[in-house]
């Protein structure tokens, strides 16, 4: 699920704040492992 939300963030569909608390840490980990930066565009 971290990858799922990470891809949505990178596509600009959602923000990290929109990720459910349960998946937030995994999403942040996936984003950092894939050498990407994220945030509001």
DSSP file (Angstrom, degrees, kcal/mol; ACC not computed):
  #  RESIDUE AA STRUCTURE BP1 BP2  ACC     N-H-->O    O-->H-N    N-H-->O    O-->H-N    TCO  KAPPA ALPHA  PHI   PSI    X-CA   Y-CA   Z-CA
    1    1 A X     >        0   0    0      0, 0.0     4,-2.5     0, 0.0     5,-0.3   0.000 360.0 360.0 360.0 -27.3    0.0    0.0    0.0
    2    2 A X  H  >  +     0   0    0      1,-0.2     4,-2.3     2,-0.2     5,-0.1   0.915 360.0  46.1 -61.3 -41.4    3.0    2.3    0.5
    3    3 A X  H  > S+     0   0    0      2,-0.2     4,-2.7     1,-0.2     5,-0.2   0.914 110.1  54.5 -65.5 -43.4    3.8    2.0   -3.2
    4    4 A X  H  > S+     0   0    0      1,-0.2     4,-1.7     2,-0.2    -2,-0.2   0.943 114.8  38.3 -56.0 -52.2    0.2    2.5   -4.2
    5    5 A X  H  X S+     0   0    0     -4,-2.5     4,-2.4     1,-0.2    -1,-0.2   0.860 113.1  58.2 -69.5 -34.8   -0.1    5.8   -2.2
    6    6 A X  H  X S+     0   0    0     -4,-2.3     4,-2.5    -5,-0.3    -2,-0.2   0.913 106.9  47.2 -60.5 -43.3    3.4    6.8   -3.2
    7    7 A X  H  X S+     0   0    0     -4,-2.7     4,-2.1     2,-0.2    -1,-0.2   0.902 110.6  52.1 -65.5 -40.8    2.6    6.6   -6.9
    8    8 A X  H  <>S+     0   0    0     -4,-1.7     5,-2.3    -5,-0.2     6,-0.9   0.896 110.9  48.5 -61.5 -39.6   -0.6    8.6   -6.3
    9    9 A X  H ><5S+     0   0    0     -4,-2.4     3,-1.2     1,-0.2    -2,-0.2   0.934 111.2  49.1 -65.2 -46.3    1.4   11.3   -4.6
   10   10 A X  H 3<5S+     0   0    0     -4,-2.5    -1,-0.2     1,-0.3    -2,-0.2   0.829 109.2  52.8 -64.5 -31.2    4.0   11.4   -7.4
   11   11 A X  T 3<5S-     0   0    0     -4,-2.1    -1,-0.3    -5,-0.2    -2,-0.2   0.576 115.2-118.3 -78.7  -9.3    1.2   11.7  -10.0
   12   12 A X  T < 5S+     0   0    0     -3,-1.2    -3,-0.2    -4,-0.5    -2,-0.1   0.631  80.9 121.0  83.1  13.6   -0.2   14.6   -8.0
   13   13 A X  S   <S+     0   0    0     -5,-2.3     2,-0.3    -6,-0.2    -4,-0.2   0.839  80.1   6.6 -78.2 -33.1   -3.5   12.9   -7.3
   14   14 A X  S    S-     0   0    0     -6,-0.9     2,-0.3    -9,-0.2    -2,-0.2  -0.885  70.9-122.9-140.2 170.5   -3.2   13.2   -3.5
   15   15 A X    >   -     0   0    0     -2,-0.3     3,-1.9    -3,-0.1     4,-0.5  -0.767  33.9-107.1-111.3 161.6   -0.9   14.7   -0.9
   16   16 A X  G >  S+     0   0    0      1,-0.3     3,-1.1    -2,-0.3    12,-0.1   0.823 120.4  62.8 -56.9 -30.8    1.0   12.9    1.9
   17   17 A X  G 3  S+     0   0    0      1,-0.2    -1,-0.3     7,-0.0     4,-0.1   0.735  97.1  58.2 -66.4 -21.6   -1.6   14.5    4.3
   18   18 A X  G <  S+     0   0    0     -3,-1.9     2,-0.3     2,-0.1    -1,-0.2   0.590  81.4 103.5 -84.8 -11.4   -4.3   12.5    2.5
   19   19 A X  S <  S-     0   0    0     -3,-1.1     5,-0.1    -4,-0.5    -3,-0.0  -0.538  84.3-105.7 -74.0 133.6   -2.8    9.1    3.2
   20   20 A X    >>  -     0   0    0     -2,-0.3     3,-1.6     1,-0.1     4,-1.0  -0.275  27.9-116.6 -57.3 144.6   -4.5    7.2    6.0
   21   21 A X  H >> S+     0   0    0      1,-0.3     4,-0.6     2,-0.2     3,-0.6   0.836 112.9  62.3 -52.7 -37.7   -2.5    7.1    9.2
   22   22 A X  H 34 S+     0   0    0      1,-0.2    -1,-0.3     2,-0.1     4,-0.2   0.822 114.7  31.5 -58.6 -33.5   -2.1    3.4    9.0
   23   23 A X  H <> S+     0   0    0     -3,-1.6     4,-2.3     1,-0.1    -1,-0.2   0.436  92.6  95.1-106.2  -2.3   -0.2    3.6    5.7
   24   24 A X  H <X S+     0   0    0     -4,-1.0     4,-2.6    -3,-0.6     5,-0.2   0.913  85.7  46.6 -61.5 -47.1    1.6    6.9    6.1
   25   25 A X  H  X S+     0   0    0     -4,-0.6     4,-2.3     1,-0.2    -1,-0.2   0.913 114.1  48.2 -62.8 -43.0    4.9    5.5    7.4
   26   26 A X  H  > S+     0   0    0     -4,-0.2     4,-2.5     2,-0.2    -1,-0.2   0.882 111.6  50.7 -65.1 -37.1    5.1    2.9    4.7
   27   27 A X  H  X S+     0   0    0     -4,-2.3     4,-2.5     2,-0.2    -2,-0.2   0.926 110.5  48.2 -66.1 -44.3    4.3    5.5    2.1
   28   28 A X  H  X S+     0   0    0     -4,-2.6     4,-2.3     1,-0.2    -2,-0.2   0.894 112.2  50.5 -62.4 -39.5    7.1    7.8    3.3
   29   29 A X  H  X S+     0   0    0     -4,-2.3     4,-2.5     2,-0.2    -2,-0.2   0.925 110.3  49.0 -63.6 -45.3    9.5    4.8    3.4
   30   30 A X  H  X S+     0   0    0     -4,-2.5     4,-1.4     1,-0.2    -2,-0.2   0.921 111.6  49.4 -61.3 -44.4    8.6    3.9   -0.2
   31   31 A X  H  <>S+     0   0    0     -4,-2.5     5,-2.0     1,-0.2    -1,-0.2   0.909 113.0  46.4 -62.8 -42.1    9.1    7.4   -1.4
   32   32 A X  H ><5S+     0   0    0     -4,-2.3     3,-1.2     1,-0.2    -1,-0.2   0.879 111.0  52.1 -70.4 -35.8   12.5    7.8    0.3
   33   33 A X  H 3<5S+     0   0    0     -4,-2.5    -1,-0.2     1,-0.3    -2,-0.2   0.765 106.4  54.8 -69.8 -24.5   13.7    4.4   -1.0
   34   34 A X  T 3<5S-     0   0    0     -4,-1.4    -1,-0.3    -5,-0.2    -2,-0.2   0.241 113.7-115.8 -96.6  14.0   12.8    5.3   -4.5
   35   35 A X  T < 5 +     0   0    0     -3,-1.2     2,-0.3     1,-0.2    -3,-0.2   0.811  69.7 133.4  64.0  33.2   14.9    8.5   -4.4
   36   36 A X      < -     0   0    0     -5,-2.0     2,-0.3    -6,-0.1    -1,-0.2  -0.783  47.9-141.5-114.7 158.1   11.9   10.8   -4.8
   37   37 A X        -     0   0    0     -2,-0.3     2,-0.3    -3,-0.1    -5,-0.0  -0.854  22.9-172.3-111.1 154.9   10.8   14.0   -3.1
   38   38 A X        +     0   0    0     -2,-0.3     2,-0.3   -10,-0.0   -28,-0.1  -0.904  23.2 106.7-142.3 168.6    7.3   14.7   -2.3
   39   39 A X  S    S-     0   0    0     -2,-0.3     2,-0.2   -30,-0.1    -2,-0.0  -0.912  72.2 -28.7 149.2-172.8    5.0   17.4   -1.0
   40   40 A X              0   0    0     -2,-0.3   -25,-0.1     1,-0.1   -31,-0.0  -0.517 360.0 360.0 -72.7 137.9    2.5   19.8   -2.3
   41   41 A X              0   0    0     -2,-0.2    -1,-0.1   -29,-0.1   -26,-0.0   0.417 360.0 360.0 -94.8 360.0    3.0   20.8   -5.9
